Amino acid sequence: MESSIDYDHKIIVIDSDTAIFPDSSVCDFYIDLDEPFRNVYKIKIITILLNTFNSNTDPVNKNLESVYIDLNNYTRLISKSSNKKDNIYYFDSLIIETANINNNGTSTIKNDYNNADIEYLLNPIELQLKRFRIRLLDSSNNLIAKTADGFFRRFVMKISVYYNNKKTNRL
């Protein structure tokens, strides 16, 4: 007799405004969940938003520059760094198009997803998932600086987490 596995999912919003920054000078932050998810097998991206200050001096604010998003060290994508020798391992990215930068001092870059390319299957499954850590990297694979007059203003990522918190018996 086979046991059936019943998976649930929850939508999680990771917002830098409510996150903890261990080092306030870089874009490296995390949120802790009140209760851990058990047996997480898939994470699906719903949307990503990055609000930036406009700056002509910031090296990340160039046309078609990428901001690489590391989520819990899950490698969904691989790209070459700006030195063309090293790889950047990341979960997703946003591409800045300077034509979309407003004159009011800020810009919002947004990606909405609606296809299977945005699913990440965890192998092996994550037995206890209690924290989501985000690191924003530039094309040189360095953490993006978070300064008062720097590039970063706010980051929001909405994901769906698929898990099984129920205990199952094997027969």
N, C-alpha and C positions, 0 to 999 in steps of 0.2 A: 504494500500500500504506500503510495507516495504522499508526502506532506506538501500542502500548498503553501507557497510563500506569498504573503500579502504585503505589498509595498505601499507606502504612503509618500506624499511629497508636501513640502512647505516652501513658501516663497520667503526669501530672506533679502532684506535691503541692507547693504553695507554702505554706510554714509560716513565720510571722513569727519563731518561735523559732530558725530556722536562716537567716534572711534578714539582709541587710545594710541598716542604717538610716543613710543619709548624714547625717540630722539626727535625733538621738535624742529630740527634743521633739515630733515629729509622726509620724503614721501614714503614712509614705512609705518604702517599702522595696522591695528587689529580690532576686532570686536569679539567678545566672548558671549556665548549663548548661555541662557539661564539653565537649560538642560541639554545635555549632549544628544546628538542623533546617533543611533546605533546602526551599524551595518549600512553605511552610505555606499551606494553603488553608482550613482550618476549625479552630475551637476549640469544644469542647463542654464545658459545665459539668456536672460530676458531683455535687459537693456543696460547700457553703460553710458554715463554722462560724466564729462570732465569740464569744469568751469575754470577758466584761466584768466589771469591778468594779461593784458596786451603789453608786449614789450619788444622793442626792436633789438634790445641787447641780449635777451635771453637766448641761448643756443638752441633751446627746444622749440621756440616759437618761429620756426622757419617753414616755408612752404613744403608740404608733403612730408614733414618730419613725423616720425612715429613715436608714440608713447606706449611702451610695452608694459603690460599688466601681469604681474606675478601673483597668483592666488594660491596660497598654501604650497608653493613649489610644485604645483601640478603642471606638467609639461604637455600642453595640447598643441603647441606650435613651436617651430624652430626657424630662426632667421639669422642671417649674417650680421655681425656688428659693423659699425662704421669703418673699422680697420680692415674689413673683408677677410679676416683670418679666423676670428673667434665666433662662436655661435652664441646666440641669445636664446635661452629656453624660457618660454612664457606661456601664460594661459590665454591671453588675447591681447589685442592692441587697438589703439585709436590713431588715426592719421589726421594730422592737423592740416587743414587747407586754409592758407592765409586769406584767400578770397572771401572766406566766411567770417573773418574777424571783424567785430564791430568797432566803431570809433568811440564807444562809451567807456572804454577801459577794460571790458571783460569780453570773453567769448565762451560759448558752450559748444562742446563737440559731443555729438550723440550718435550712438549706434543702437538701432533696434534690430532684433533678430527674429526670424520666423521660419527657420529651416533646420534640418538635422545636423548641419555643420557646427552648431553651437552646443552640442552635447559632448560631455566629457565622461567617459566610463572609467570608473576607478578600478584598477586591477593591480593588487588585490583591493577588496572593498575596505573602506575605512571603518574600523570596528567602533571607535568612539570619536566623534567629531564635535568638538566644543568651541573651537576658535577658527575664525577666518582672518587670515593675515594677507594684506595687500601691500605690494611694493611696486612703485611706479619707476620705470627705468627709461633712460634715454637710449639712443642708437649706439652709444659706446658701452652699454650694459652697466651704466652707473646709476645710482639712485638719483632721482630728480630732487634738487634742492627745494626746500620749503622755507622761504624767507618772506619777510614782510613785504618786500617789493619784488618778489620772485614770480615765477610762472604759475605755480599751483595755487588755486583758490579753494575748490571743492571737488570731491570725487564721489559719485554714487553708482553703485552696481546692484542690480536686481537679478537674483538667481533663484532657480528652483532646485531644491535639494531632494533627491529621491532616496528613501531609507526604509528600514524595517526595524521598528522598535519592539516588535512582538517576539517573544521567545517561541522557537519552533522545535519540535521534537523529530528526531530521525527515527524511522522505523525500519 
